[in-house]
Amino acid sequence: MSREAKRRKKAFQDYANGKIDELKLARKLG
């Protein structure tokens, strides 16, 4: 898995866990 994919997966996990809000998730994915 690429570093980008790992980062994306972590961002989504953080969002699922309620650590970050949708805005931050969108910024990390975008």
Backbone as a ProteinNet text record, in pm:
[ID]
protein_1_A
[PRIMARY]
MSREAKRRKKAFQDYANGKIDELKLARKLG
[TERTIARY]
84.5	0	87.8	47.2	125.1	109.3	201.4	196	68.4	31.1	-89.9	-213.6	-219.5	-333.9	-340.1	-225	-219.3	-269.4	-224.5	-262.4	-413.2	-465.4	-608.3	-688.5	-638	-705.2	-705.9	-593.3	-583.7	-678.2	-684.3	-773.1	-917.2	-952.5	-1089.2	-1116.3	-1016.2	-1031.4	-1046.8	-967.8	-978.7	-1119.2	-1172.1	-1306.8	-1409.9	-1393.7	-1486.4	-1484.1	-1366.5	-1352.1	-1393.7	-1429.1	-1473.4	-1359.5	-1238.9	-1123	-1116.5	-1161.8	-1161.7	-1300.4	-1333.4	-1465.4	-1461	-1578.4	-1589.1	-1502.2	-1493.9	-1415.8	-1268.8	-1216.2	-1075.6	-1055.1	-1151.2	-1141.9	-1136.3	-1226	-1230.6	-1099.7	-1042.1	-915.9	-803	-805	-699.2	-713.9	-837.7	-860.7	-841.9	-879.1	-870.1	-726.7
-120.4	0	125.1	222.3	346.2	429.6	521.6	609.1	692.2	736	817.4	739.8	613.8	530.1	507.5	487.7	469.9	594.7	710.7	837.7	858	820.8	834.7	744.6	620.7	523.6	571.9	626.9	677	794.6	884.2	998.9	951.4	848.6	797.9	730.9	660.6	596.8	701.3	808.5	918.2	976.9	991.3	1045.8	950.6	822.4	721.6	720.1	745.9	746.3	879.1	974.3	1103.3	1195	1161.8	1244.5	1370.6	1359.1	1476.6	1494.2	1617.4	1641.3	1626.3	1635.5	1615.2	1712	1835.1	1937.4	1896.4	1850.4	1808.3	1684.5	1593.9	1473.3	1510.8	1599.1	1643.1	1707.3	1786	1853.9	1752	1648.7	1547.2	1461.2	1431.4	1349.7	1431.3	1559.1	1644.5	1680.3
0	0	0	-80.8	-89.1	37.7	55.2	172.9	170.3	50	33.6	77.7	38.5	74.3	225.2	285.5	431	502.9	453.7	514.7	503.8	386.9	362.8	455.3	471.3	556.5	701.1	744.3	881.8	903.6	804.3	815.7	829.7	752.9	759.6	893.5	946.2	1076.7	1186.6	1177.5	1274	1270.4	1148.1	1132.3	1192.6	1166.7	1219	1371.2	1427.2	1573	1635.4	1549.3	1600.2	1640.5	1597.3	1632.6	1548.3	1423.5	1335.6	1276.3	1238.5	1180.9	1029.1	968.2	823.1	744.1	794.8	725	716.2	830	832.4	746.9	752	669.3	522.5	481.8	342	300.8	392	361.1	344.8	429.9	421.9	297.7	260.3	141.3	14.5	22.4	-94.7	-124.6
[MASK]
++++++++++++++++++++++++++++++

